[in-house]
Amino acid sequence: MQSFILQLTEDGSHTFFLPEMDEHYHSTHGAIQESNHVFLNAGLFASPLDRWQIFEVGFGTGLNALLTALAATKQQRVCDYMAVELFPLSLEDALCLNYPELLGDTSLFQKLHEAPWNERVKINDYFYLHKIHADFTEMKLSENQFSVIYFDAFAPNKQENMWQVGLFDILFRSLKNEGILVTYSAKGAVRRMMQQVGFHVERLLGPPGKQEMLRGRKSFV
């Protein structure tokens, strides 16, 4: 059974530390700050595609989904959000996190975590969530399905099996043309794998505490 240690990050938001892996779920320099920088600003808001069809590798604390749901609701844009997670947090653990308090939301975060697994659920008029309880390395994804992918697995040196060229190939094929994949990682090996399967890869300024991050685009000119 996994044990989680609740920690406060530098922007005042929580993260969990997982002693078994010696790994944090989010940056200790700021959990909300990191998610906004990497996944919302460099990913969702950078997408040229009209429909928000998101796939997240690693649902984790649900922070990326919460920020996306808040953005969809604010902009009144329908978002279909699919996420895969092999080791879901318990509702009790998730509700220890202070994201609702900091983001001015009192119910949405709980709805995300209470939503049943392995079915598409309407969270509100603008956000639909499909959480998949499965091993991402064994998933099959349809081609040309998503506009944006949030690749938020644990770091390559902690979860090497999640960072494989064959998996990036599956993700590349699952994106629509002009679709985007974003990740906090800036490792050269990750960049080369993304390029190998066809992504046009950019090095971008990382969130506080990281010099760089990566964004890949599927573009057929």
C-alpha positions in Angstrom: 0.0 0.0 0.0 1.4 3.4 -1.0 1.9 6.0 1.7 1.7 9.7 0.8 3.2 12.7 2.7 1.4 16.0 2.2 3.7 18.8 1.5 3.3 22.6 0.9 5.1 23.9 -2.2 6.5 27.4 -2.7 3.3 28.9 -4.3 1.2 27.7 -1.3 -0.4 24.8 -3.0 0.0 21.2 -1.9 1.7 18.2 -3.4 2.2 14.6 -2.3 5.6 13.0 -1.7 5.8 9.3 -2.4 8.6 7.8 -0.2 8.5 4.5 -2.1 9.6 6.2 -5.2 11.4 9.2 -3.6 9.3 11.4 -5.9 6.8 14.3 -5.7 3.6 14.5 -7.7 4.2 18.1 -8.5 7.1 20.6 -8.4 8.1 21.7 -4.9 8.6 25.2 -6.4 4.8 25.4 -6.9 2.3 22.8 -7.9 -0.4 25.0 -9.3 2.2 27.2 -10.9 3.8 24.3 -12.6 0.6 22.8 -14.0 -0.6 26.2 -15.3 2.8 26.8 -17.0 3.4 23.4 -18.6 0.0 22.0 -19.3 -2.4 25.0 -19.6 -0.3 27.8 -21.0 2.1 25.8 -23.2 -0.4 23.1 -24.1 -4.1 23.8 -24.0 -4.0 27.5 -24.7 -1.4 27.1 -27.4 -3.5 24.6 -29.4 -4.8 26.0 -32.7 -7.6 23.4 -32.8 -11.1 24.4 -31.9 -12.2 21.4 -30.0 -10.6 20.6 -26.6 -10.0 16.9 -26.6 -7.4 16.2 -24.0 -5.6 13.0 -23.0 -3.6 13.0 -19.8 -0.9 10.4 -19.0 -1.1 10.2 -15.2 -4.3 11.6 -13.6 -2.5 11.8 -10.3 -3.9 14.4 -7.9 -6.4 15.6 -10.6 -4.8 19.1 -10.6 -4.4 19.3 -14.3 -7.9 18.1 -14.9 -9.2 20.7 -12.4 -7.4 23.6 -14.0 -8.6 22.5 -17.4 -12.2 22.1 -16.2 -12.1 25.6 -14.7 -10.7 27.0 -17.9 -13.4 25.3 -20.0 -16.2 26.5 -17.7 -14.8 30.1 -17.7 -14.5 30.2 -21.5 -17.7 28.2 -22.0 -15.9 25.7 -24.3 -16.8 22.0 -24.2 -13.9 19.8 -23.2 -13.6 16.1 -23.4 -10.9 14.9 -21.0 -9.6 11.4 -20.9 -6.9 10.4 -18.3 -5.2 7.1 -17.5 -4.0 6.2 -14.0 -2.8 2.8 -12.7 -2.6 3.9 -9.0 -5.5 6.3 -8.2 -5.5 8.3 -5.1 -8.2 7.5 -2.5 -10.9 10.2 -2.2 -9.8 10.7 1.4 -6.2 11.5 0.2 -7.3 13.7 -2.7 -9.6 15.8 -0.4 -6.6 16.7 1.8 -5.2 18.8 -1.1 -5.9 22.6 -0.9 -6.5 23.2 -4.6 -10.2 24.0 -4.2 -9.5 26.6 -1.5 -6.8 28.3 -3.5 -8.7 28.2 -6.8 -12.0 29.4 -5.4 -13.8 26.2 -6.2 -15.8 24.3 -3.6 -17.3 21.3 -5.5 -15.6 20.7 -8.9 -12.5 19.0 -7.5 -14.5 16.6 -5.5 -16.7 15.8 -8.5 -13.6 14.9 -10.5 -12.4 12.5 -7.9 -15.9 11.0 -7.1 -16.5 10.3 -10.8 -16.6 6.6 -11.5 -13.7 5.0 -13.4 -13.8 3.6 -16.9 -16.8 5.6 -18.1 -17.4 9.0 -19.6 -19.0 11.3 -17.0 -20.6 14.8 -17.4 -19.0 16.9 -14.7 -20.8 20.1 -15.8 -22.1 21.6 -19.0 -18.6 22.2 -20.4 -16.5 19.4 -19.0 -16.7 15.6 -19.6 -14.3 13.3 -17.8 -13.3 9.8 -18.7 -10.9 8.3 -16.1 -9.3 5.0 -17.1 -8.0 2.7 -14.4 -5.3 1.0 -16.4 -1.6 0.6 -17.2 -0.8 3.2 -19.8 2.0 1.0 -21.3 -0.7 -1.5 -22.3 -3.3 0.9 -23.6 -4.5 1.1 -27.2 -5.5 4.6 -28.5 -7.5 5.5 -31.6 -5.7 7.5 -34.2 -6.5 11.2 -34.7 -8.4 11.5 -31.5 -6.9 14.2 -29.3 -6.0 17.9 -29.7 -3.7 18.1 -26.7 -1.8 15.5 -24.6 -0.6 16.2 -21.1 2.4 13.8 -20.5 2.7 14.0 -16.7 4.1 10.6 -15.7 6.7 10.5 -13.0 10.3 11.4 -14.0 12.1 9.1 -16.5 14.6 8.0 -13.8 11.7 7.0 -11.5 9.3 5.4 -14.0 11.4 4.5 -17.1 8.8 2.2 -18.5 6.5 5.1 -19.2 9.1 7.0 -21.3 9.6 4.6 -24.3 9.7 5.4 -28.0 6.9 3.0 -28.8 4.6 4.8 -26.4 5.4 8.2 -27.9 4.6 6.7 -31.3 1.2 5.7 -30.0 0.6 9.2 -28.6 1.8 10.8 -31.9 -0.7 8.8 -33.9 -3.5 9.5 -31.4 -3.2 13.3 -32.0 -5.0 15.2 -34.7 -3.0 17.2 -37.2 -1.6 20.2 -35.4 -2.1 18.5 -32.1 0.3 19.2 -29.2 2.0 17.1 -26.6 3.5 18.9 -23.6 5.7 17.5 -20.8 7.7 19.1 -18.0 10.7 16.9 -19.0 13.5 18.4 -21.0 15.8 15.4 -21.1 17.7 15.0 -24.4 16.6 11.3 -24.6 12.9 12.3 -24.3 13.4 15.0 -27.0 15.1 12.5 -29.4 12.3 9.9 -28.9 9.7 12.5 -29.7 11.5 13.6 -32.8 12.0 10.0 -33.9 8.3 9.3 -34.0 7.5 12.5 -36.0 7.0 15.3 -33.5 8.3 18.8 -34.3 9.8 19.5 -30.9 10.4 22.8 -29.2 12.4 23.6 -26.1 10.4 26.1 -24.0 11.2 28.0 -20.8 10.3 25.7 -17.9 8.3 26.6 -14.8 10.1 27.9 -11.8 12.8 25.4 -10.8 13.3 24.1 -14.3 15.2 25.7 -17.1 13.4 24.0 -19.9 10.4 21.9 -20.9 9.3 20.2 -24.1 6.4 20.7 -26.5 5.9 18.5 -29.5 3.6 19.2 -32.4 2.1 16.9 -35.0 2.2 18.9 -38.2 1.9 17.7 -41.8 2.6 20.6 -44.1 
